[in-house]
Amino acid sequence: MSEFSSLKSVNRLLLSVELKPVQGDRFQPTGFPSLGTATYQTRDGQNVLVESAQSMANRLEGVCWDTGVNQPVACLRGISHVTVNRQGKFLTDSMLESHRINSPYLLEGKDKTFIEQLKSDLGGLDEGPIDRRLLAEVLLKYDIGSLIHGVFLAKKELAGGRLRIARALSAFIEAYGVRVAASGGVKNDHVNPSGDTKSGFGNVPFSRDEFVADKIVCHINLDLAQIRGFGLNEDAEVLLIALALYRIRKLLDGDLRLRTACDLEPVNREQIVANRPAGFVLPTLTELETAVAAAIKKCGNAMVHTTVNFEDDLKKAKDKDSAGDSPENDEAADAEEDGE
């Protein structure tokens, strides 16, 4: 696309898209275990984190998936990803997994076929400096989303757990000048209002805090220098950029219903202009669908759709032993809160 030419001379594409609640003024920000709402004070007042980078990465990937058929959406057919089946039925996919290609359903099962294939393709990285180009080529082959949203292959069998890619596409939502909008209600039990509430019966009054804000902004950062630094060919670079822009546009066009009481939309969806490079206008979804489909076609030989099986027991947390890699060390981990 001609619009991509203006991106060749810059290292970052930065967008700050102002949002508003679809109805009313209130919104419900994300919450964190043991923390609750992430409020913070700046010299300009109190702000709140509405949606974290981890959760936004999951949402940007989510718009690429067709849940009706358990495949990428139509215009993305042909991109690389790994599907996991269980007992002959769809279980999950690298596009749905928070850790993408580092998912335990791909690497921790009794079936070692896929991890052995990765080891073979990544041969030569066991010692010495990491060959970033080889790593990028392997990730492009099996799971292109890992090159956009980052991955940490925290397996000793894979170069001693040193293989990681930072996010090329990051996004988060902040609200500025926030005030609490307190409200509440009652969970009614019309059969037995005075029933045992510990067992789920009876009327239960509750309170809740929502927020109003002077401004809500979705900040988006596409690291173009990182994409060029992968050392892939120009066709692959165009594909990665087109795919990243497609995800951004589709997420913004589809509104941002982050949770029940947090339904946001861009103030001006028609004209989304970058802060950097100045004047870059985000292409329309139709333009990007065409661009990404053409780019996939050019890179078709570099990508595969892999299917693996996971037939292990689905253990509960209390059944787990203490072995394994610690998720706390995964810088690219995206598992996160998404509570209502």
Secondary structure, DSSP 8 states (H G I E B T S, - for coil): -GGGGGGTT-SEEEEEEEEEESSSS-B---EETTTEE-EEEETTEEEEEEE-HHHHHHHHHHTTEETTTTEE-GGGTTS-EEEEEETTEEEEETTTSTTGGG-HHHHSSS--HHHHHHHHHTTT-SSSS--HHHHHHHHHHH-THHHHH-EEE--TTTGGGTEEE--SEEEEEEEES-EEEEEEEEE--SS-TTS-GGGT-S-EEEEEEEEE-SEEEEEEEEEHHHHHHT---HHHHHHHHHHHHHHHHHHHHT-EEEETTEEEEES-SS--B-TBTTT-B---HHHHHHHHHHHHHHTGGG--EEEEE--S----GGG--S-S--GGG-TT--------
